[in-house]
Amino acid sequence: MVEGIDHVQLACPAGSEDSAREFYGGLLGLPEIEKPEPLRARGGVWFACGHAQQLHLGVEEPFAPARKAHPALLISDVGSLEALAARLPSVQWDDALPGYKRFYTEDPFGNRLELLTKAG
């Protein structure tokens, strides 16, 4: 039986690991995870995301960003969500999901991301 989600993978262009580290590690605050040795030659970078989940950026050539498919990253509280939104270059707030405050943004490669927290 399925127990949960282990990781989500997004694509990134070759050679973009430093940009991924700046955005996901620096801006979003996700801790980087060392990739297993047999997978390092493929490029990309991995991050811890929550208590048991991971977010992987894998090199894909030719690269095309995910414009509709996306991970939704749960933020601890409204204040943290709003502070994060203020640091991002582009956010689109969306109030269509009852009980949540959320917005959409893009990573440096054009992949869609949803960031949300329970309202109230």
VMD Tcl script that draws the C-alpha trace (Angstrom):
set ca {
  {0.00 0.00 0.00}
  {1.04 3.57 -0.59}
  {2.28 5.14 2.66}
  {2.83 8.69 1.44}
  {5.04 10.79 -0.79}
  {8.79 10.30 -0.48}
  {9.79 13.04 -2.93}
  {8.67 15.22 -5.80}
  {10.99 15.91 -8.72}
  {11.06 19.01 -10.87}
  {13.20 19.46 -13.96}
  {15.95 22.02 -14.39}
  {18.38 22.82 -17.21}
  {21.91 21.43 -17.19}
  {24.35 23.51 -15.14}
  {21.65 25.23 -13.08}
  {22.44 23.67 -9.69}
  {23.78 26.92 -8.21}
  {20.59 28.78 -9.16}
  {18.55 25.95 -7.62}
  {20.59 26.20 -4.42}
  {20.08 29.99 -4.25}
  {16.31 29.71 -4.75}
  {15.34 26.52 -2.92}
  {18.07 26.62 -0.29}
  {18.67 30.34 0.15}
  {15.27 31.89 -0.51}
  {12.91 29.08 0.55}
  {15.22 27.78 3.29}
  {15.18 24.10 2.29}
  {18.25 22.18 3.52}
  {20.24 20.51 0.76}
  {20.61 16.73 0.87}
  {23.70 15.06 -0.54}
  {22.82 12.93 -3.54}
  {23.95 9.30 -3.47}
  {27.29 8.82 -5.26}
  {25.87 6.74 -8.17}
  {23.43 9.57 -9.03}
  {25.74 12.61 -8.78}
  {26.97 12.41 -12.39}
  {23.40 13.03 -13.60}
  {23.45 16.56 -12.17}
  {20.65 18.22 -10.24}
  {20.29 18.85 -6.54}
  {18.10 17.49 -3.73}
  {16.49 19.24 -0.76}
  {14.70 18.16 2.41}
  {11.12 19.40 2.41}
  {9.30 18.88 5.69}
  {9.84 16.03 8.11}
  {10.00 13.09 5.72}
  {9.66 14.46 2.19}
  {12.20 15.66 -0.34}
  {12.21 17.94 -3.37}
  {14.55 16.86 -6.17}
  {15.70 18.99 -9.09}
  {16.79 16.75 -11.93}
  {18.49 17.77 -15.17}
  {16.35 17.35 -18.25}
  {17.50 18.14 -21.79}
  {15.84 19.54 -23.66}
  {14.40 21.40 -20.70}
  {10.77 22.53 -20.52}
  {9.36 24.00 -17.28}
  {6.26 22.57 -15.63}
  {3.71 25.34 -16.09}
  {0.61 23.52 -14.72}
  {1.88 20.49 -12.77}
  {3.43 21.66 -9.50}
  {4.30 20.82 -5.91}
  {2.43 22.62 -3.14}
  {4.75 23.56 -0.29}
  {3.06 23.87 3.10}
  {4.25 26.89 5.09}
  {3.96 26.92 8.90}
  {1.86 30.08 9.35}
  {0.33 33.09 7.61}
  {3.09 35.47 8.75}
  {5.79 33.24 7.29}
  {3.84 32.85 4.04}
  {3.44 36.62 3.70}
  {7.12 37.23 4.51}
  {8.14 34.71 1.87}
  {5.82 36.30 -0.70}
  {7.47 39.67 -0.03}
  {10.91 38.24 -0.92}
  {9.83 36.63 -4.19}
  {9.94 38.57 -7.45}
  {6.52 37.41 -8.63}
  {3.51 35.97 -6.78}
  {-0.10 35.43 -7.77}
  {-2.40 35.21 -4.75}
  {-5.35 32.83 -5.08}
  {-8.25 32.67 -2.62}
  {-10.17 29.84 -4.34}
  {-9.24 27.13 -1.79}
  {-11.40 27.49 1.34}
  {-9.49 27.40 4.63}
  {-6.11 28.25 3.08}
  {-4.12 31.31 2.16}
  {-1.96 30.61 -0.86}
  {-0.08 31.95 -3.83}
  {1.66 30.68 -6.93}
  {5.15 31.59 -8.07}
  {7.87 30.22 -10.34}
  {11.33 28.95 -9.61}
  {14.28 30.42 -11.62}
  {13.57 27.88 -14.39}
  {9.85 28.64 -14.83}
  {8.49 25.66 -12.88}
  {5.20 26.48 -11.16}
  {5.13 26.32 -7.34}
  {2.23 26.69 -4.93}
  {2.92 27.90 -1.39}
  {0.13 27.72 1.15}
  {-0.83 27.67 4.80}
  {-4.01 27.02 6.71}
  {-5.88 30.26 7.25}
  {-7.28 31.24 10.55}
}
mol new
graphics top color blue
foreach p $ca { graphics top sphere $p radius 0.5 }
foreach p [lrange $ca 0 end-1] q [lrange $ca 1 end] { graphics top cylinder $p $q radius 0.2 }
display resetview
